Amino acid sequence: MSEGFKSFAEFWPYYLNEHAKPTTRALHFAGTGAGLLLFLLGLISGNSWLLLVALICGYGPAWVGHFFIEKNRPATFRHPLWSLIADFRMFFFFITGRLGNELRRHGIK
């Protein structure tokens, strides 16, 4: 698939395909969830170190999934904003139980 995306709607199926394996998605879910919690704790407590730890916890597991499980390069490197939006969208679909339907809709098993 070409990476010259003109819209997020074009990017989204590509993003899902880059996360085709369940273990990769689970690592993303864990990282995003931990990152969000740490980010909120950092904001509430005023501890700026927690904001840095939130980034590491958010991206670390995801990148492990890409490099060692999917064996692809994280979309963050080429499309940082759309990748961040897509990560939160995938997280939302996961916590609402709709991710399976979304994957099937885009032909990902």
N, CA and C of each residue as an Amber inpcrd file, in Angstrom:
protein
   327
   0.8440000  -1.1800000   0.0000000   0.0000000   0.0000000   0.0000000
   0.8880000   1.2410000   0.0000000   0.5610000   2.1960000  -0.8090000
   1.3120000   3.4410000  -0.8800000   1.1780000   4.2060000   0.4250000
   2.2310000   4.9020000   0.7820000   2.1810000   5.6600000   2.0220000
   1.9210000   7.1370000   1.7840000   1.4600000   7.5130000   0.6020000
   1.1190000   8.8980000   0.3280000  -0.3230000   9.1530000   0.6870000
  -0.6720000   9.0320000   1.9440000  -2.0540000   9.1690000   2.3940000
  -2.5150000  10.6180000   2.2890000  -3.7220000  10.7840000   1.7850000
  -4.2930000  12.1280000   1.6520000  -5.2250000  12.4700000   2.8040000
  -5.6060000  11.4430000   3.5660000  -6.5370000  11.6780000   4.6730000
  -6.3450000  10.6080000   5.7410000  -6.8900000  10.8980000   6.9140000
  -6.8450000   9.9060000   7.9820000  -7.6490000   8.6720000   7.5880000
  -8.7360000   8.8640000   6.8580000  -9.5600000   7.7300000   6.4090000
  -8.7560000   6.7630000   5.5500000  -7.8120000   7.2740000   4.7770000
  -6.9260000   6.4060000   3.9930000  -5.8700000   5.7540000   4.8790000
  -5.4210000   6.4700000   5.8960000  -4.3720000   5.9810000   6.7830000
  -4.8740000   4.8770000   7.7110000  -6.0970000   4.9770000   8.1870000
  -6.6350000   4.0720000   9.1970000  -6.5330000   2.5870000   8.8130000
  -6.9550000   2.1500000   7.6270000  -6.7980000   0.7290000   7.2790000
  -5.3240000   0.2900000   7.2520000  -4.4560000   1.1690000   6.7870000
  -3.0190000   0.8830000   6.8010000  -2.5470000   0.6730000   8.2390000
  -2.9630000   1.5540000   9.1320000  -2.5760000   1.4650000  10.5360000
  -3.0470000   0.1390000  11.1280000  -4.2900000  -0.2300000  10.8800000
  -4.7950000  -1.4950000  11.4020000  -4.0080000  -2.6740000  10.8550000
  -3.6680000  -2.6270000   9.5930000  -2.8920000  -3.7070000   8.9790000
  -1.4980000  -3.8200000   9.5980000  -0.9270000  -2.7040000  10.0110000
   0.3830000  -2.7070000  10.6620000   0.3000000  -3.2900000  12.0770000
  -0.9240000  -3.5100000  12.5530000  -1.1720000  -4.0780000  13.8800000
  -2.0140000  -5.3450000  13.7440000  -1.6850000  -6.1600000  12.7650000
  -2.4970000  -7.3280000  12.4250000  -2.4390000  -8.4320000  13.4820000
  -1.3400000  -8.5290000  14.2020000  -1.1960000  -9.6190000  15.1720000
  -1.7540000  -9.2070000  16.5350000  -2.5250000 -10.1020000  17.1560000
  -3.1490000  -9.7830000  18.4420000  -2.1490000  -9.3700000  19.5320000
  -0.9690000  -9.9700000  19.5400000   0.0140000  -9.6210000  20.5710000
   0.4720000  -8.1770000  20.4130000   0.6220000  -7.7310000  19.1840000
   1.0000000  -6.3420000  18.9400000  -0.0800000  -5.4000000  19.4660000
  -1.3260000  -5.7320000  19.1840000  -2.4290000  -4.8970000  19.6650000
  -2.5040000  -4.9120000  21.1840000  -2.2450000  -6.0630000  21.8020000
  -2.2600000  -6.1450000  23.2640000  -1.1580000  -5.2760000  23.8730000
   0.0210000  -5.2880000  23.2560000   1.1080000  -4.4330000  23.7420000
   0.7460000  -2.9580000  23.5910000   0.1090000  -2.6180000  22.4850000
  -0.3570000  -1.2390000  22.2910000  -1.3740000  -0.8570000  23.3530000
  -2.3200000  -1.7490000  23.6160000  -3.3430000  -1.4670000  24.6050000
  -2.7150000  -1.2410000  25.9810000  -1.7960000  -2.1300000  26.3620000
  -1.1310000  -1.9950000  27.6690000  -0.3270000  -0.7020000  27.7350000
   0.4230000  -0.4080000  26.6920000   1.2370000   0.8050000  26.6790000
   0.4010000   2.0720000  26.6900000  -0.6350000   2.0960000  25.8800000
  -1.5000000   3.2750000  25.8240000  -2.2200000   3.4810000  27.1530000
  -2.7360000   2.3980000  27.7150000  -3.4250000   2.5010000  29.0010000
  -2.4910000   2.9940000  30.1050000  -1.3050000   2.3930000  30.2000000
  -0.3360000   2.8130000  31.2220000   0.1210000   4.2490000  30.9710000
   0.3720000   4.5690000  29.7070000   0.8000000   5.9250000  29.3670000
  -0.2400000   6.9680000  29.7350000  -1.4990000   6.6830000  29.4600000
  -2.5720000   7.6180000  29.8110000  -2.6790000   7.8100000  31.3230000
  -2.6230000   6.7040000  32.0550000  -2.7000000   6.8010000  33.5170000
  -1.5390000   7.6090000  34.0920000  -0.3360000   7.3250000  33.6270000
   0.8300000   8.0490000  34.1220000   0.7910000   9.5250000  33.7270000
   0.3100000   9.7940000  32.5240000   0.1900000  11.1790000  32.0720000
  -0.7820000  11.9500000  32.9690000  -1.9350000  11.3380000  33.2390000
  -2.9190000  11.9890000  34.1230000  -2.3770000  12.1670000  35.5390000
  -1.6920000  11.1570000  36.0410000  -1.0850000  11.2700000  37.3710000
  -0.0410000  12.3850000  37.4030000   0.7290000  12.4890000  36.3210000
   1.7180000  13.5600000  36.2300000   1.0710000  14.9330000  36.2330000
  -0.0190000  15.0760000  35.5010000  -0.7230000  16.3610000  35.4730000
  -1.3260000  16.7000000  36.8310000  -1.9520000  15.7070000  37.4480000
  -2.6070000  15.9340000  38.7360000  -1.5890000  16.2430000  39.8340000
  -0.5060000  15.4760000  39.8530000   0.4820000  15.6320000  40.9280000
   1.4860000  16.7470000  40.6620000   1.5960000  17.1580000  39.4070000
   2.5980000  18.1590000  39.0510000   3.9930000  17.5760000  38.9120000
   4.0880000  16.2580000  38.9340000   5.3820000  15.5860000  38.8060000
   5.7130000  15.4160000  37.3210000   6.5960000  16.2530000  36.8280000
   6.9210000  16.2240000  35.3930000   7.6540000  14.9490000  34.9780000
   8.2880000  14.2800000  35.9270000   8.9500000  13.0130000  35.5870000
   7.9380000  11.9720000  35.1340000   6.7530000  12.0060000  35.6960000
   5.7230000  11.0520000  35.2900000   5.3080000  11.2620000  33.8400000
   5.4150000  12.4890000  33.3550000   5.0840000  12.7570000  31.9480000
   6.0960000  12.0720000  31.0370000   7.3590000  12.1040000  31.4180000
   8.4000000  11.4130000  30.6440000   8.2020000   9.9000000  30.7150000
   7.9220000   9.4010000  31.9040000   7.6920000   7.9630000  32.0710000
   6.4620000   7.5350000  31.2670000   5.4650000   8.3980000  31.1850000
   4.2630000   8.0960000  30.4000000   4.6130000   7.8720000  28.9340000
   5.4900000   8.6980000  28.3950000   5.9190000   8.5210000  26.9980000
   6.6330000   7.1920000  26.8010000   7.5260000   6.8770000  27.7240000
   8.2840000   5.6280000  27.6180000   7.3560000   4.4220000  27.7320000
   6.4380000   4.4740000  28.6920000   5.4830000   3.3730000  28.8690000
   4.5060000   3.2710000  27.7070000   4.1800000   4.3980000  27.1220000
   3.2490000   4.3850000  25.9960000   3.8740000   3.8420000  24.7230000
   5.0780000   4.2940000  24.4260000   5.7230000   3.8940000  23.1770000
   6.5390000   2.6150000  23.2880000   7.1270000   2.3510000  24.4380000
   8.0040000   1.1900000  24.5970000   7.3650000  -0.1310000  24.2000000
   6.2520000  -0.5190000  24.8280000   5.6290000  -1.7930000  24.4630000
   5.1760000  -1.8350000  22.9980000   4.6860000  -0.7140000  22.5030000
   4.2320000  -0.6670000  21.1090000   5.3920000  -0.9490000  20.1570000
   6.5240000  -0.3270000  20.4150000   7.6750000  -0.5180000  19.5360000
   8.2350000  -1.9330000  19.6320000   8.1630000  -2.5320000  20.8150000
   8.5630000  -3.9430000  20.9500000   7.6860000  -4.7930000  20.0370000
   6.3800000  -4.5130000  20.0550000   5.4600000  -5.2490000  19.1930000
   5.7940000  -5.1080000  17.7230000   6.1470000  -3.9070000  17.3170000
   6.4620000  -3.7000000  15.8970000   7.7770000  -4.3640000  15.5020000
   8.8180000  -4.1200000  16.2700000  10.1420000  -4.6120000  15.8900000
  10.2820000  -6.1290000  16.0200000   9.6640000  -6.7290000  17.0460000
   9.8920000  -8.1420000  17.3160000   8.7230000  -9.0560000  16.9690000
   7.5230000  -8.5370000  16.8660000   6.3660000  -9.3810000  16.5690000
   5.8760000  -9.1530000  15.1430000   5.5220000  -7.9190000  14.8220000
   5.0590000  -7.6120000  13.4610000   6.2330000  -7.5780000  12.4760000
   7.4090000  -7.2430000  13.0080000   8.6130000  -7.0660000  12.1820000
   8.4010000  -5.9790000  11.1280000   7.8420000  -4.8640000  11.5990000
   7.6640000  -3.7040000  10.7370000   8.1200000  -2.4530000  11.4890000
   8.1260000  -1.3700000  10.8140000   8.5730000  -0.0990000  11.3930000
   7.3490000   0.6700000  11.8830000   7.3570000   1.1560000  13.1270000
   6.1890000   1.8730000  13.6390000   5.7730000   3.0400000  12.7340000
   4.4780000   3.1710000  12.5340000   3.9460000   4.2540000  11.7040000
   4.2590000   5.6210000  12.3080000   4.5530000   5.6500000  13.6000000
   4.8990000   6.8970000  14.2880000   6.0660000   7.6070000  13.6100000
   6.9930000   6.8540000  13.0720000   8.1870000   7.4430000  12.4570000
   7.8630000   8.2280000  11.1840000   6.8300000   7.7850000  10.4640000
   6.4890000   8.4350000   9.1930000   5.2600000   9.3370000   9.2980000
   4.3610000   9.0040000  10.1960000   3.0840000   9.7210000  10.3320000
   2.7740000   9.9200000  11.8170000   3.5310000  10.7670000  12.5070000
   3.3880000  10.8550000  13.9670000   2.0070000  11.2820000  14.4550000
   1.4060000  12.2850000  13.8680000   0.1070000  12.7590000  14.3570000
  -0.9960000  11.7490000  14.0580000  -1.0560000  11.2800000  12.8190000
  -2.0830000  10.3030000  12.4760000  -1.8950000   9.0090000  13.2620000
  -0.6700000   8.6430000  13.5130000  -0.3900000   7.4420000  14.2830000
  -0.8920000   7.5890000  15.7220000  -0.6770000   8.7410000  16.3130000
  -1.1490000   8.9840000  17.6770000  -2.6760000   8.9440000  17.7280000
  -3.3110000   9.5930000  16.7850000  -4.7760000   9.5860000  16.7170000
  -5.2860000   8.1560000  16.5240000  -4.6410000   7.4200000  15.6180000
  -5.0560000   6.0430000  15.3430000  -4.8510000   5.1470000  16.5590000
  -3.7840000   5.3820000  17.3060000  -3.5430000   4.5830000  18.5080000
  -4.6670000   4.7840000  19.5150000  -5.0660000   6.0350000  19.7230000
  -6.1700000   6.2930000  20.6480000  -7.4870000   5.7430000  20.0990000
  -7.6700000   5.8010000  18.7950000  -8.8840000   5.2460000  18.1930000
  -8.9160000   3.7280000  18.3830000  -7.7790000   3.0660000  18.1260000
  -7.7140000   1.6210000  18.3120000  -7.9610000   1.2670000  19.7860000
  -7.3920000   2.0520000  20.6990000  -7.5990000   1.8530000  22.1300000
  -9.0850000   1.9740000  22.4660000  -9.7510000   2.9960000  21.9260000
 -11.1790000   3.2040000  22.1640000 -11.9970000   2.0290000  21.6320000
 -11.6850000   1.5770000  20.4060000 -12.3960000   0.4240000  19.8500000
 -12.1840000  -0.8050000  20.7280000 -10.9700000  -0.9720000  21.2600000
 -10.6660000  -2.1190000  22.1120000 -11.4870000  -2.0740000  23.3990000
 -11.4780000  -0.9420000  24.0980000 -12.1730000  -0.8790000  25.3890000
 -13.6940000  -0.9030000  25.2470000 -14.1940000  -0.5840000  24.0630000
 -15.6490000  -0.6370000  23.8480000 -16.0900000  -1.9580000  23.2110000
 -15.1190000  -2.8720000  22.9860000 -15.4400000  -4.1760000  22.4270000
 -15.7510000  -4.1730000  20.9440000 -15.3690000  -3.1180000  20.2480000
 -15.6920000  -3.0100000  18.8190000 -14.4850000  -3.2090000  17.8980000
 -13.3170000  -3.5140000  18.4680000 -12.1260000  -3.6280000  17.6350000
 -12.2130000  -4.8040000  16.6670000 -12.7380000  -5.9300000  17.1270000
 -12.8720000  -7.0930000  16.2470000 -13.6870000  -6.7770000  15.0040000
 -14.8070000  -6.0930000  15.1850000 -15.6480000  -5.7080000  14.0470000
 -14.9070000  -4.7650000  13.1070000 -14.1540000  -3.8420000  13.6730000
 -13.4110000  -2.8750000  12.8550000 -12.3140000  -3.5800000  12.0530000
 -11.6460000  -4.5300000  12.6760000 -10.6160000  -5.2960000  11.9660000
 -11.2320000  -6.0990000  10.8220000 -12.3410000  -6.7730000  11.1060000
 -13.0110000  -7.5480000  10.0570000 -13.5000000  -6.6530000   8.9200000
 -13.9890000  -5.4760000   9.2750000 -14.4840000  -4.5350000   8.2610000
 -13.3830000  -4.1560000   7.2790000 -12.1500000  -4.1710000   7.7560000
 -11.0040000  -3.8100000   6.9020000 -10.2210000  -5.0330000   6.4350000
 -10.8090000  -6.2230000   6.5930000 -10.2130000  -7.4440000   6.0660000
  -9.0110000  -7.9550000   6.8400000  -8.9270000  -7.6480000   8.1220000
  -7.8110000  -8.1200000   8.9500000  -8.3380000  -9.1910000   9.8770000
  -7.6910000 -10.3650000   9.8430000  -8.1570000 -11.5170000  10.6360000
  -7.5820000 -11.5070000  12.0100000
